Amino acid sequence: METITISRVKSYLACPLKYKFEHVDKIPKPWRAAALAFGSSVHAAIEWFHKERIAGRTPSLSAVLSVFNADWYAQNVEPLVFADQDSKESLAEKGRELIRLYVEQVGAKPPIAVETPFEVELHDPVTGEVLDVILRGRFDILEMDNVVVDVKTAARSIDERSIVQHLQLSAYALAFFLLHQHIPKLRLDQLLKTKQPRIERHETARTVEDLAWTAHLIRRVAGSIASGHFHPNPGWICGECEYFAHCQAWRG
């Protein structure tokens, strides 16, 4: 039985050949995109903040910012490539502002859990068909009343169509359904690193038919990976790809 994570599903869908370079050939990356490192640092600070609250403590803003600062420093030890408008200093400033906004705007009640691991054997929620794939991952945040939250940093706000098709949230809903036999409420918390940083919270929902579609997509991706089907997916993102030189040398 194949085992896969939703991050690997998304990676394969973005570019199967890049997936091969990274996860099959395990070619070291010469650098990392600063946007990904930035997201990791913000996420680390928010995770620590919530774990402190769950433990019954009330962390100060300065303490949460210290976690971000330390993680951002560590992220910059390895080579990062910054977008034209970004720098180490500008992202540090935006990160601190986003965390300040997040701490100020968060609800009074702490979440039930953060970074909760899950592992489920996939089956079609409509027909019951067993799909011979194990989905593994972690729920970002679980709140009361069966709310599953995905936290993401982004350069721009998500549109309505994209939130309805958001694969991470669909996978969360599928895993939650298979574990608990009911569909959760879903929310995407976007921390926008715009000129004036801001936070947007987008609520969305999935039907059981949506979950079935997601389950079959995951199975197809897992099957393609197992069968060795890797091809390039050229597009605008190629200019930001760590494996651009390897792709140029690829001949199939």
Secondary structure as GFF3:
##gff-version 3
##sequence-region A 1 252
A	DSSP	beta_strand	2	5	.	.	.	ID=ss1
A	DSSP	alpha_helix	6	14	.	.	.	ID=ss2
A	DSSP	alpha_helix	16	19	.	.	.	ID=ss3
A	DSSP	pi_helix	20	24	.	.	.	ID=ss4
A	DSSP	beta_strand	32	33	.	.	.	ID=ss5
A	DSSP	alpha_helix	34	54	.	.	.	ID=ss6
A	DSSP	alpha_helix	61	75	.	.	.	ID=ss7
A	DSSP	beta_strand	80	81	.	.	.	ID=ss8
A	DSSP	alpha_helix	88	105	.	.	.	ID=ss9
A	DSSP	beta_strand	113	123	.	.	.	ID=ss10
A	DSSP	beta_strand	130	143	.	.	.	ID=ss11
A	DSSP	beta_strand	147	154	.	.	.	ID=ss12
A	DSSP	alpha_helix	160	164	.	.	.	ID=ss13
A	DSSP	alpha_helix	167	180	.	.	.	ID=ss14
A	DSSP	beta_strand	185	192	.	.	.	ID=ss15
A	DSSP	beta_strand	198	204	.	.	.	ID=ss16
A	DSSP	alpha_helix	208	226	.	.	.	ID=ss17
A	DSSP	three_ten_helix	236	240	.	.	.	ID=ss18
A	DSSP	alpha_helix	244	249	.	.	.	ID=ss19
###
